[in-house]
Amino acid sequence: MTKLNLTRRKFIVGGALVGGGLAVGYGFLRDGDPANAALTATTMEGEVALNAWVKVDKDGLVTVAIPRSEMGQGVYTALAMLVAEEMDANFSELVVEQAPVADVYANIAVMKDALPFSDKHHEGEDTIGAWGMAKLGQFLGVQVTGGSSSVRDAWLPMRQAGATAKAMLVAAAARTWDVPPAEISVTNGVLSHGGSGMSGGFGDFAILAASETVSLDPVLKKSSEFTLIGTPQPRLDIPSKVDGTAEFGVDIELDGMVHAAVKLSPVLGGTLASHDASAVKDMPGVLKVVPFESGVAVIADSFWRAKTAVEALPATFNDGPAKEFSSGGILTLLEENLESEDSRIYAETGDARAAIDEAQSAVKAVYKVPFLAHACMEPMNCTAMVTDTGVEIWMPNQVPTLIKWFAEKIADVPAENVIVHTPLLGGGFGRRLEIDLVIMAVAIAKEMKNRPVKLLWTRENDIQHDIFRPAAVSRLEGTLGSDGRISAWANRIVSQSVSGSYTARLLPWATMDVPDNTTSEGAADIPYEFTSRLVDHVPVKLPIEVGFWRSVGHSYNAFFTESFMDEMAYAARADPVDFRLAHLENHPDFANVLKQLAKVSNWSTPLDQGRARGVALHESFSSIVGQVVEITVNGDKEITVDKVYCVIDCGAVVNPDTVKAQMESGIVFGLTAALYGEIEIEDGVVLNSNFPDYEMIRLANCPEIEVHLAPSGRLLGGVGEPGTPPIAAALANAIFAGTGERLRELPISRAGFIA
């Protein structure tokens, strides 16, 4: 058993070490690079880049470069609002564009969250771990969208970008009018000088403003001065999605483009042994057959012809080590490892193990969850064109920096000759953080030099060869004190390491066995106060690749911990809400969310016969979310999910409509997994193939969802993922309340329930 001492250690770092706003906003510029260097290459005639985030044209149109991928989460709108607020631009006339790949757009918030151990940086402390990861993120310059980090990371840099752009325009106007800058006001993109009555739009001063030198660490507005942030604003990406002009990866059409379809090893991790290209070479439209490590591709003049040909192509495969594994055996293996002596401790207070072993009436339970697929609505795709000197990529992705690095490597071209375009994403959920598609697409495109090749996976390819959310098993044990509160709590989790698996794919030579905080997130950092507590994790290695799935470790640890909190409440003969509140005396923000949840859901009001409700409370990505699920028990284990109440405290709210929409999205995503989600593996082969056997919630069975915002003044939190973790536990707790049967395994069909 390995104890992670860093989990308990607080490193307070002085302001001088961490740096102020300047370090946050503009500290990522390489020596000698001007602040607008990243956007200069994207400017059109009559347009100037005032910094890396803001362009203004001669007509006053403001364009904001968004360095994060828009996958339906509203990031185009939220980040543009940050710039417009400080710039005092007219938001209704502002446009956005995808930022190029550049170091200045590095996501530092997500790097801090990637610490392999827990610390207190997400609670506002300046820690040495967070500082070190920030410096590493600055050095690597990785653009990434994930971890509900986009607004958290952009909160200062993009507001600074808007403020400096405004200061440059004001300085230009002041010089033109020969008046002090302090006498100029800006409202909705119009600069005015009250004393003289002179006024002008941003476009009147854009060119002159580009030569102005202003502080890169401007004074930002106080929250009380916000006029845009905190107000509901229409999503900037919605009109084009409604009228069909929005461009996703599957929409890419280029001159001379050809299409590729693939046949992959049916056994996970298998490799191509042989294929017979001659069997399809004369089929209509077939241009080339391209073998690669895990399969074979057919390139044709249309996707349908490529798909038809590759399905007819004879091929054999070497199975690989996954052949020895099936779903049932994997869960058994994980459960057996509950007794392992090789674990890592992620949280420890007192001697919980001894207290539980000595107790006469400890409550014990084992929970299980299966592998899950991402099942993005837009199938995986990548269009690549390889020339003798460069590569151009069009790919919906969450990490363009890595896409660029691997395209450069596979095509063997200079880094400066790799161009990555990131269109809109039809869902990401962590799947588009992976680099498997770009590796495959560039390798295939190398065989058709100077022609763009669009690689499109079928839904079967997508589900059967996903990078899955890991299966996991958890044992929870607890004892009650004489006051009816939990006195000892022990939680052991067994699963693969997502971070370890991801790192191995990026750096196959990196076999370091290091801690992975994602394995225990949502378990080691729960807010409930116990006399003694022990949370540890047993890492298990399997020849099945696992990856980041919406809310990562929180997605299953919330189910484990919040279900067991209900079990402990039942053992204490206490109301589940009151029982939780009794363990939150020193956490008023959590208590506030729970109290508001109880109020809006009418928790204390009895339901009609045949109906029941369950509750769950969970923090993830610095946001607290509470949910109540109401169900109807229709018959023998038949249930209908009627309504979900949700309360979130995510700190400062940028766009309330987006927060509510993301809660709804996260609830539907997590509820889908709880009701239906399960990747079934037999002898290394995924048995699921398409939506009929990897079911989704449809409109017909989607519950009513009611979302309430309850900001308490805590630090800024994320919203893309925190809606997902609590829903499975709230559902399971409702099922227990309605049927008396405790559900400890997902999906609910594993216990015989039918949705």
N, C-alpha and C positions, 0 to 999 in steps of 0.2 A: 504494500500500500504506500503510495507516494503522497505526501502532504505538500500542497502548494502554498508555501509560506507567503508568497506574494499576494495571495488572495486576501490575507488579513492585514497586509502592511499598507499604510498610507504614506505616500511621498508628497509632501507639500512643496511646491516649487514657486519661488518668488516671481513676481510679475516681470522682472527684468529678464528672467530665463525663458519664460514662455513667450514673451513679447506681447505687444498690444495689438490694436486693430490693424496697424500697418502690416504686421507679420501675417495676420490672418488674410487680409484682402489682397495684398500685392507682393507678398514675400516670395511667391513662387516664380517670379520672373528670373530668367537666367541673366547673369552679368552682361550688361550692355544692351539687353533687349528693351525696347521702348514698351510702354504700357499697352500700346495698341497693336503690337507686333502680330499677335495671333489672328486678328481680324483684317489686317491690311490687305491680305491676299484675296479676301472675299468681297472687297468693296467694288461697287459698280460706279459708272460714270455719274458724277454729281453727288457722290456719297462719301462721307469721311468717317473713319473709326476714331472715336474719342478715347476709347480704351478697349480692353479685350472683350468687353461685354456689350458695348453700345455703339451703334452707328446712327448718324443723322444725315438725311439727304437735303438737297437744296430746297425742297418743298416742306421741310420740317418733319418728315416722316421719321419716327424713331424705330429702329430695328434692334431687338435684343437678341444676342446670341445665347442660346440655352445649352449649357454643357452637359445636360443629362438627357437620357432617352425618354421620349414620350410613349408610354405603353398603356395609356388609358387612365393614368393616375392623376392627370391634371398638372403635371410639372411645367409644361410650357406656360400655363396661365399663372401659377403661383410664383415662379421665379421672375416672370415679367412684372408681376405686381410689386416685387421687392425693388426692382429698378425704377419703375414708374413712380412709386411712392416718394423716393428720395429725389428723383429728378423733377417731380411735379409735372410729369408729362401727361398728355391726354390719353388715358388708357384705351379709350374706344378707338383711337386712331393709331395705336401702336401695333407693330407686327413682330413676329418671332422667326428665327431661323435656327437650324441645328448648328452648334458651334463646331469649328474644326477640331482636329485632334492636336492638343498642345498641352505642355506641362502646366501652364497657368490655370488650367481647368481641373487640376487634380482634386479628387474627393478626399478631403482630410478627415471628415467625420466618420466615414466608413472605415478608414484605416484605424482610427482610435477604437472603434467598436471591434476591430479584428484582434485586439489583444488576446493572447492565449490564456490569460488569467483575469479574474474579476478585479476591478478597482472602483474608485468612486468618481471617475471623471464625468460620468453621465449624471451625477448628482451635483455637479458644479465645482468639484474640487480640482485644482491644478495638480495632476499627478505626473510622476516621472515616466510612467508607462505610456500615458496618453501623449506626453510631450515627445517621447521617443518615436511613437508611431506617426505622429504628425510630421516629424522631421523625415522619417522614412517615406511617408507619402509625398512630401515635397520633393524628395530626391528622385523617386520613381516617376512622379508625374502621371499617375494612373487615373484616367477618367473612368468612372464606374457609376452605374445607377443601381442601387440596391440598398438593403438594410434600412429602408425608410429614412434615408440620410439626405435626400436632395435638398429639402428646405433647411434642415439643420445645418448642412454644410454651407449653403448659399446665404444664410441669414445675414452675415456680415459682408462677405465679398461683393455680393450683387447689390446690396444697399450702398456700399461704398462706391461701386461703379456708377450707380445712378447719381450719387451726391457729387462725385468728381466731375462727371459729365455736365451736371448742372452748373458747377462752379466754373468750368471752362467756358460755357456759354455766357454766363453772367459776366465773366472777366472780359470776354470779347465784346459784349454789349456796352460795358462800362467804358472800354477804350474807344469804341465807336462814338458813344454819346458824350464822352469826356465827363463822366460823373463817377462818384465813388461806388464800387460794387455793392456796398452795404445798403445803398438806396434803391437797388433794383429788386423787384419781387417777381416771382414766377408762379403762374397759375395755369394749369391745363395746357402747357406748352407755349405760353405767351409770356414774354419778358416785358415788364413795365417799369417806367420811372415816374413815380407819382408827381414829383416836383415839376417836371417839364411836360408831362403828358406823352412822352415818347414811348413807343411800344414796338415790338416785333416778335416774329415767331422764331422757333429754333432754327429753321432753315436760313433765316437771314444772317445768322452768325456762325453757322456750322463750320465753314471753311476757316474763318478766322480763329474760331475756338480751338481748332486742332493744334494751333501753334502756341496756345496759352500753357503756362506752367502753373499748376496749382498743387496744393497738398494732396498726397495720396492717402492721407489719414484724416479725412474730413470729419467734422462734427455731424453726427447723424441725428435724426429726429427722435424725440422721446415718444414713447407709445401713445401718450396723450395727444400728440400732434398728428397722429396718423389720420389720413382722410380716405385712404384706399385699403391698406392692410386691415383685415378684420371685417371687411364688407363683402357680401356675396357678389361675385363677378361672373359673367358668362365665360365659359371655357373657350379659349381661342382656337382649339383644335376641333370643336364640334361642327361648325358650319361645313367645313370641307368633308367631314365624315358623313354628314347628312346628304350633301349634294353629290357625293361620289368622286370628288376631285382629290381627296386625300390619297397620298401615295404610301402604301405599305411595301414591304419587301416583295410580296407576291405580285405586286402591280408593276414592278420594274420592266420596262420594255426599251430595248436599245437597238440601234441599227446593227444588223448582222448577227443578232443574238441567236444562240442555239440553246438547247435544253438538255438537261441530264437527269436521269433517274437511276436509282441504285438498288442492288440486291445485296443484303447484308447477312452475315452469319446468323442463323437462327439461335445459336447458343451465344449468350452474352460473353463477350471477350474472345469469341472465336475468330479464326483467320481464314482467308481464302486459300484453298488447296489447289483447285484447278477450275478452268472454265473453257468453254468451247465457243470462241467468238465467231467461228465460221457458221454456226447454226443460225445466226441472226443478221449476218452482214448484208444479206440481200433483202431484208425486210424494208418496207417503204420508209423513207426518211432517215434511215440509220446512217450516221456519219462515222462513228468510231466506238470501239469497245475499250474501256480503260480499267484495268485491274488495279486494286490498291490493297492495303494490308487487310482490312476487315470485310472487303467485298469487291463488287465489280459494278461499273457504271456503263450505261449506254448513252451516248450523245446522239441526238437526233434533231430534226428541224422543228419538232413540236414536242411538248411534254407528253402528250398522249402516245405518240409514236415511241418516244424513249421508254416510257413506262411499259407499254405493250411488249417491246422488244426485250427489256431486261427481265420481265417476268417469264419470257420464253427461253431465256438464255440458260443453258445447262451449266451448273456450277456446284462444286463440292467444297466443304469447309472442314478445317481442323477445329475440334470442339473447344479445347482450352479447359482450364480448371473449373469454370462455373458449371460444367456438365454434372458435377458431383452434388449440386445444391438444388433444393426445392424449398418452397415457402415454409411448409410445415417443419422441415428439418432445421431451417434457419431459426425460426422462433424457438424451437427446442434448444438449439445451441445457445441462443441468447439467454434463455431462462437458466440453463445449466451454469452459465457464467455469473449468475447472481451469487454463486458460492465462491467465486474466484478470490484469491488473495492479492491479485494484481490490479488494484484500483487507484484512482487519483482522487484525492479529497479536494473538493471545491468550496466547501463551507463547513466549519466546525465550531461549535460553541458548547462548552461543557463536555460531559461524557454520555452522549445519548445512547451509545451502544450498550454500555453497562446498565443504564437505567432501564432500557427495554428488556434486556436479558433477565434482569432481576424482577421485572414486573410480573404479576400473576395474571393480569388481564389486558395484555397489549393487543391493540387492533392491528391486523396485518392484512395486506392485500397485494396482489401482483397484477399489473396492467400490461397490455400488449397492443402495439399498433403495427400495421404492415408497411411494406414499401408502397410509395405513391408516385404517380407520374405527374408532370406539370400540366400536360394536355392544353397547351396554349391554343386559342381558337385559330390563330394563323399558323399553319404548319411551318416547320423549320425550313429555312431557305437561305441561300447565299448566291449572289451573282458575282462572278469574278472574271476579269480580263487580264491576261498575262501577256506582256510584250517581252522583247529581249532585254529591256532595261527597267521595267517597272510593273506594278500591279495596281489595278483599281478594283475596289470592292464596294458592292452595294448589299448591305446586310442589316436586317433588324437585329440589334445587339445591345447589350447592357455594358459592354466594356470595350470601346473602340481602340483603346491603347493596346490591349492584348491582341485584338484582331489585327492591328497593324504589325505588331511584333511577329506574330506567327505567319502572316502572309509574306512578310519580308524573308523569314527563315525558309519557308517551303519553296518560294519562287527564286530564292537566292539573288535578291536584288538589293540595291542600297535603300536604307530606311527612308531617305528623303524622296524616293521614287514610289512610295506606297501611299495611295489615297484611299481613305475609308469614308464612305457615305453611310449615314445612319438614317434610314427612313423611319416612318412611324412603325411601332411594334404592335402587332395584334396579340398582346399579352406577353409577359416575360416571366414573372414569378420566380426568377432565379435561373430558369433554363437557358436564357440567352446570355448568361455569364460565361457559358462554356465555349470552347474553341474547336470542338470536334467538327462542326460544319465548315468553318473557314479552312481548316487543314484539308478536309476532303475536297472542298470546292476548288481551292487553288491547285491542288494536285491534279484534279481532272482538267481544269482550264489550261494547265501547262501543255496539254496534248492538243489544244486548239489555239495556238498562239494568235494573238491580235484579234480574237473574236470573243465577245462576252458570252459566258456560259452560265445559264441559270440552273443551279442545282435546287430541286424541290423534293422534299421528302413527302411520301404519302403519310396519311394518318397512321397506317400500320407501322411504317418505319419509325414514326415519331413516338408512339406509345411503347413499342417493343424494344426500342433502343434509346430510351430516355436516360438521363442521368438522375436516378431516382432519389426521392426522400427516403432516408434509411428506415428500416424496420427497427423497433426499439422495444425493450422490456424494462419495466421498473417495479421494484419492490418497495413498498412504503410500510413503515411501522410507526406506531405512536402510542403514547400512554397519556392518561388524563390524571391531573392532580385533584386534590380534594376540593378545589374551587371550581371544578368543571372545565378548566382550561387545559390545553395541551402542555404537558410537562416535558415530554421527550419526543423527538421526531427524527426518524432515520429514513433516508431515501437513497436507494442505489439504482442507477440507470445503467443499462447495457445496450450498446449500439456501436455501429461504425462511427468513425470520425469523419465528418463532412469536410472540415478544413484540411485534414490529412489527405483525404481522397482527392480533393481539388488541387492541392499543392503537388501531389504526385503526377497528376495529369499535365500540369504546367511545367514541372521540373522533375522528370522521371528519375533523375539521379539523386534527388533529395529524399532520402529515406529516414530523416530524423523523426524520432518518436517523441513528439512534443505535446504539451497540453493543448486542448481544444475547448475553449470556453463555450462554444456553441452546443457542446454535448450536455452541459448542465444549465444553460441559460433558461430562466423561467423555473428553475428548481433551487439553485444555490442562492438566488437573490430575491426570494419571495419576502414580502414585508411582514409577515406574521411573526409575532414575538413568542418564542418558546424558551423554556429554561435551558434546555440542551437541544442541540441540532447537529446532524451529520448528513452531508450530501456528498456522495462520491459517484464516480463513473468508471465502468470497466470497458475499455476500448476493445473491440473485436474486429479482426481483419477478415474480409471476405472478398472473393474475386468478382464482386458486383460493384460497379462504380456508383457512388452516391454523391449528391450535390445539394446546393442551396435550394430549398423549396420554401415558398412564402412563409415567413416568420421562423424558419430554420428549426432550432431546438425547441423554441417556444411552442411550436406547432404540436408537439407531443407532450412536453413537460407540463404545459398548462392542463392538459387532459389528466395527466397523472396526479398532479398536486391538488387541483381544484376538485377532482372527484374524491380524493382521499380526505380533503377538508370536510366534505359532506358526510363521508363515512364517520369521521370523528365527531361531527355535530350530532349525528344520529346516535352514536354511542353515548354521547353526553346528554341525550334527550333534549337538545337545544334547537331552536330555530336556526336554519343555516345562515341567514343574514346576521342575526344577533350573535351567533357563535363567531363569525368572522370579525365582527366589530369588536368583540371582546379581546381579540388578538391584534388590534390595530391602534392601541391607545397612544402610541408615539408616532403614528402616521396619519395625521389629519387629512392629508390630500387623498389617500386611499379611502379613508372613512367617509369623506365627503362624496366621492363617486358612488360608494356603496349606498349611502343614505339617499342620494338623489335617485339612484336606480330603484331602490325599494319604493320610493314615492311615486315615480312615473309609471312603474309597473303594477301599482296597487298590490304590493307584495302581501300585505296583511289581510287583504280581502279574499275570502274563500271563493274558489272557482266552482262551477257547476259540476255535477256528477260526470265522471268520465274524462275530466280535464285535470291537468297538473302543470306545475311550473318548476323550473330549476334555475339556480343562480351560479355564476362564476365571476371571479374578479382576478385580473391579471395585468401585470405591467410588462411591456416589451417596447424596445426602441424608445425608451424614455417617456412613454405615454401609458396612462392607466386606463384600462377599459373594463367596464362591468357589463354583464349581459344577463338577461332573464329570458328563458325560452318557455313558451306556453305550448303545450301539446294536447291533442285529443287522443285518447286511447279508444280506437274504433272497434276492437274485438280482440281475438286471441293474438296478442303481440302485434297488432296492426296499429300504427300511430300516424297521426298527421301533425306536422309542425305548423301551428297556427300563426304565431307571432313571436317576434324577437324584439325586446327592448334593449337599447344600447346607450350607455353613458360613457363619454370619453373626456379625459383631461389630458390634452396634448400641449399644455402651456399656451403660448401665443398662437392665435389662429390667424392664418393668412387669408384663406378663402373658405368661409364656413360651408358653402355648398360642396366644395371639394372634400372637406373632412367628412361630411355626412355621406357623400357618394362612396368614399373609400371604406367607411365602416360597412356600408351595405355590401360593397364588393367583397371585403374580407369575410363577412358573415356568410355570404353565399358560397365562397370558395371553401371555407372551413366546414360548413354544413354539408356541402357536397361530399367532402372526404369522410365525414363522420357517418353519413347515411350509406354511401356506396363505395368509397375509395378503397381499392385494394389491387395491387399488382400481384398476380398469381404466377409463380415461377415453378416449373416442373423440369427437372433435369437440365437446368440452366436456360430453359426456353421460357420466354414470357408468353403466357396463354392468352392474355388480352390482346385485342387487335384494333378495335375501333370503338366509337362511343356506345354502340349497343352493348358491349361487354366491359366498358369503362364509363359507367353512367354519370351523367351530370344532372344537377337540379335544372328543371325546365320552368318556364313561366307558370305552367299549370300547378306545380307543387312548390312554388317559391312562397315562403311565408311573408306576411306583412312585416315590415321592419320600421321601427321608430327610433330615431337617433337623437340624442340630446348632448349638447356641449356643456361641459362643467369646468371651465378653466379656473385654476386655483392660484395662478401666479408662479407655478413651477417652471423649470427650464423648458425650452422648446423641445417638443417630442415629434416623432414621426407619425404618419397616419396610413401609409400604404400597407403595412403588415399587421399592426396591433389589433385590428378587428378580427383576425383569424383565430388566434390561440384560445380565447375563452369559450368559443361556441360549442365545441365537442363536449366539454365538461358540463356546461349548462344544459345541454340536451340530455346527457347521461343522467344528470341529477334529476331532471324532469321525469325521465323514464322511471327512475326509482320511486319518485314521489307518486307516480301514477299507477305503477304495477307492483311495487315492492321488490322488484328484481334489480340487483346492483349490476350495472353494465361495466365490465372491466376490460373489454376488448373491442377494438374498432375494425371494420365498420359494424354498425348495429346488427347486421345480418348474421354476424358470427355468433350472436346470442339468440338468434331466431326471430329477431324483430323485423318487421316489414314496414317500410316507409310508404 
